[in-house]
Amino acid sequence: MLKYKRVTITAATTVEELNPLLAGMAGKNRVITSLSCDKYNDYLRLRVYRDADQIVDYDCELLTDEFPLLPMDLPLAEGQLCNIGFYNGTSAGVTLTIGIGYTEAD
């Protein structure tokens, strides 16, 4: 089944902010399938980490109203944690809403 989650994150200028959003669970096969955000700015970079490994570092300007989703195929094994957030390269604080789509099967 396809599910969606979203998180709102605020970052000060030239700072990376991350939030834990999804974890691998026993008996559940979770796979992140898409990523999106609500601002398309070339000074903002989407970031996704699975445990300590950076998986995504993507310029938000490349997402548009016509193509708002970044397709992904990121499985989460039992005990793995997905941290999601962004790097703010602007000269002011920014609040960004980030959404993920994921599948979950028993």
Secondary structure as UniProt FT lines:
FT   STRAND          2..11
FT   TURN            13..14
FT   STRAND          15..23
FT   TURN            26..27
FT   STRAND          29..37
FT   TURN            42..43
FT   STRAND          44..50
FT   TURN            51..52
FT   STRAND          53..59
FT   HELIX           60..62
FT   STRAND          70..76
FT   TURN            78..79
FT   STRAND          81..88
FT   STRAND          94..105
//
